[in-house]
Amino acid sequence: MPAAYEPENLPSILELFGVSLRRDKTSVSQEDYLKAIWEMHEEDQVPISARLAEELDVTPPAVTAAIKRMARDGHVKMQRGGEILLTAQGRKLAQRLMLRHQLAEMLLTEVIGLPWSKSHAEAERMEHAISPEVEALLLKRFAAHKTCPHGVPLSGGVSQLRKQGGVLLSELRAGDSATLLCVYEKDEGFLDFLENLHLLPSVKLEVLERGYDETLTLRVAGETIHLGKTATSRIWVRPSANK
């Protein structure tokens, strides 16, 4: 069995599972661009060069060069207004990397014991190092799982949440009740905040009051909490059929 999680031990622990973290954290691959474009489409954002530069923390010239390479390789197409579209081939690569990312998160949280708030950032590094053989083993190991630790479906992403009847918590009204499905995973501080409030995937909640400023008063795990729209617009829930 691997040792309990300690930050300095993570690379050696992962080597037990055939995963290496040799990749420089600051490097950005074509796969990173494809996944970022796919995620923007999933979140109803229009993928443009400026958004990619901000999301991936790279310069606009770097984005321009990457888009040219991806277009040449048949992975993206540019629209007149600047929107970047994935081709079928590009979408397949993006979804494959996303799956490896989610498998890495499950390995980190459920096997190694890494806190869920830290798993996204570590999985960003791991996803490129997972071989097809390790991917197959992880799929077998987590065959019963339908989502990542943050609630994102393993197949379909946010669009799958919508098909499951998911809506943003910010859309609920006083008297509504719901089950929490998914939370925004890219902000470690936000995840720690949610965990302290017991706002985790599958938890039941009830909206007691909706303020003029759209702050929601909720009952969660027998406690009353208050969330502003900055938080409620980052949480997906499935409203209950009966109030």
C-alpha positions in Angstrom: 0.0 0.0 0.0 1.3 3.5 -0.8 2.3 5.8 2.1 -0.2 8.4 3.3 -0.1 11.6 1.3 2.5 14.1 2.0 3.3 16.8 -0.6 7.0 16.0 -0.8 6.2 12.3 -1.3 3.7 12.6 -4.2 6.1 12.0 -7.1 7.6 8.8 -5.5 4.1 7.6 -4.6 2.8 8.1 -8.1 5.8 6.2 -9.6 4.3 3.1 -7.9 1.4 3.4 -10.2 3.5 3.9 -13.3 2.9 7.7 -13.5 5.8 10.1 -13.9 5.7 13.9 -13.3 8.6 14.7 -15.5 6.6 17.2 -17.5 7.4 20.8 -16.6 4.3 22.4 -15.0 4.8 25.6 -17.0 4.8 24.0 -20.4 1.6 24.0 -22.5 1.0 21.3 -25.0 -1.4 21.2 -28.0 -3.5 18.9 -25.9 -3.9 21.6 -23.2 -5.2 24.0 -25.9 -7.6 21.4 -27.2 -8.9 20.6 -23.7 -9.3 24.3 -22.8 -11.3 24.9 -26.1 -13.5 21.9 -25.3 -14.1 23.1 -21.8 -15.1 26.6 -23.0 -17.6 25.1 -25.4 -19.0 23.0 -22.5 -19.4 26.0 -20.3 -21.1 28.1 -23.1 -18.2 30.4 -23.5 -16.9 31.3 -27.0 -13.3 30.1 -27.4 -11.2 33.0 -28.7 -7.5 33.6 -28.6 -7.7 36.1 -25.7 -9.7 33.7 -23.5 -7.2 30.9 -24.2 -4.3 33.2 -23.3 -5.9 34.0 -20.0 -7.0 30.4 -19.2 -3.6 28.9 -20.0 -1.5 31.8 -18.8 0.4 32.2 -22.0 1.1 35.1 -24.3 -1.3 36.0 -27.3 1.6 35.3 -29.8 1.9 31.8 -28.3 -1.8 31.2 -28.7 -1.7 32.4 -32.3 1.2 30.0 -33.1 -0.5 27.1 -31.4 -3.8 27.7 -33.3 -1.9 27.7 -36.6 -0.3 24.4 -35.7 -3.6 22.9 -34.6 -5.4 24.1 -37.7 -2.6 22.6 -39.8 -2.9 19.3 -38.0 -6.7 19.2 -38.6 -7.7 19.7 -34.9 -9.4 23.1 -35.1 -11.1 25.5 -37.5 -11.2 29.3 -37.2 -14.4 31.2 -37.7 -14.5 34.7 -39.1 -15.4 36.3 -35.8 -12.4 34.7 -34.1 -14.2 31.7 -32.6 -12.2 28.5 -32.5 -14.0 25.3 -33.3 -12.8 21.8 -32.6 -12.9 19.3 -35.5 -14.1 15.8 -34.7 -10.4 14.7 -34.4 -9.7 17.6 -32.1 -12.7 16.9 -29.9 -11.7 13.3 -29.6 -8.2 14.2 -28.4 -9.6 16.8 -25.9 -12.1 14.4 -24.4 -9.4 11.7 -24.1 -7.2 14.1 -22.1 -10.1 15.1 -20.0 -10.8 11.5 -19.1 -7.2 11.0 -18.1 -7.4 14.1 -16.0 -10.5 12.8 -14.2 -8.9 9.3 -13.7 -5.8 11.1 -12.2 -8.1 13.0 -9.8 -9.7 9.8 -8.6 -6.3 8.1 -8.2 -5.1 11.1 -6.2 -8.1 11.4 -3.9 -9.3 7.9 -3.4 -6.1 5.8 -3.5 -3.4 8.2 -2.4 -5.5 10.4 -0.1 -4.8 13.9 -1.6 -7.4 16.5 -0.6 -10.0 17.0 -3.3 -9.1 20.8 -3.3 -5.6 19.9 -4.5 -6.4 17.2 -7.0 -7.2 19.3 -10.0 -3.9 21.1 -10.1 -1.9 17.8 -9.6 -4.0 16.1 -12.2 -3.2 18.8 -14.7 0.4 17.6 -14.5 -0.4 13.9 -14.4 -2.8 13.7 -17.3 0.0 13.9 -19.9 2.1 11.2 -18.2 -0.6 8.5 -18.1 0.1 5.8 -20.7 -2.7 3.8 -22.5 -1.9 0.8 -20.3 -2.2 2.8 -17.1 -5.4 4.4 -18.4 -6.9 1.0 -19.0 -6.0 -0.1 -15.5 -7.5 3.1 -14.0 -10.7 2.6 -16.0 -11.0 -0.9 -14.6 -10.2 0.3 -11.0 -12.8 3.0 -11.1 -15.3 1.3 -13.4 -18.2 2.0 -11.0 -17.6 5.8 -11.0 -19.7 8.1 -13.1 -18.1 11.4 -12.1 -14.8 12.8 -11.0 -14.4 13.8 -7.3 -15.8 17.3 -8.1 -18.9 15.8 -9.8 -18.1 16.3 -13.5 -19.4 13.4 -15.5 -16.7 11.1 -17.0 -18.5 11.3 -20.3 -20.0 14.4 -21.7 -18.8 17.0 -19.2 -21.1 19.9 -18.4 -23.4 19.1 -21.3 -24.1 15.8 -19.6 -25.1 17.7 -16.4 -27.7 19.6 -18.4 -29.1 16.3 -19.8 -29.3 15.0 -16.2 -31.5 18.0 -15.4 -28.7 20.0 -13.8 -29.0 23.8 -13.4 -26.8 26.3 -11.6 -27.6 26.8 -7.9 -28.0 30.5 -8.7 -31.2 29.8 -10.7 -33.1 28.3 -7.7 -35.8 30.2 -5.8 -36.9 30.2 -2.2 -38.6 26.9 -1.4 -36.7 24.9 -3.9 -34.7 21.8 -2.9 -32.0 20.1 -4.8 -29.1 17.6 -4.9 -25.7 19.0 -5.5 -24.2 17.5 -8.6 -20.9 19.3 -9.4 -18.7 22.2 -8.3 -16.2 24.4 -10.1 -12.9 22.6 -9.6 -10.2 25.0 -10.7 -10.1 27.1 -7.5 -8.5 25.4 -4.5 -9.7 28.0 -2.1 -13.3 27.7 -3.3 -13.2 23.9 -2.8 -11.9 24.3 0.7 -14.6 26.8 1.4 -17.3 24.4 0.1 -15.9 21.4 2.1 -16.1 23.5 5.3 -19.8 24.1 4.6 -20.4 20.4 3.8 -21.3 21.4 0.2 -20.1 18.2 -1.6 -21.5 16.3 -4.5 -24.7 14.3 -3.7 -25.5 16.4 -0.6 -29.1 17.6 -0.3 -29.9 21.3 0.1 -32.9 23.6 0.5 -33.2 27.2 -0.4 -34.7 29.1 2.5 -34.5 32.6 1.1 -33.3 34.4 -2.0 -32.2 38.0 -1.3 -32.5 41.1 -3.4 -28.8 40.8 -4.2 -29.3 37.2 -5.2 -27.6 35.8 -2.1 -29.1 32.5 -1.2 -29.8 31.3 2.3 -29.6 27.5 2.4 -30.2 24.6 4.7 -27.4 22.0 4.3 -26.8 19.1 6.7 -29.0 20.7 9.3 -27.2 24.0 9.2 -28.1 27.4 7.7 -25.6 29.0 5.4 -25.5 32.0 3.1 -23.9 32.0 -0.4 -23.5 34.9 -2.8 -23.9 34.7 -6.5 -20.1 34.3 -7.0 -20.4 30.9 -5.3 -23.9 29.8 -6.4 -22.9 30.4 -10.1 -20.1 27.8 -9.7 -22.3 25.0 -8.3 -24.5 22.7 -10.4 -27.6 21.1 -8.8 -30.5 18.8 -9.8 -33.8 20.4 -8.5 -36.0 18.0 -6.7 -39.2 17.0 -8.4 -41.3 17.7 -5.4 -40.8 20.8 -3.2 
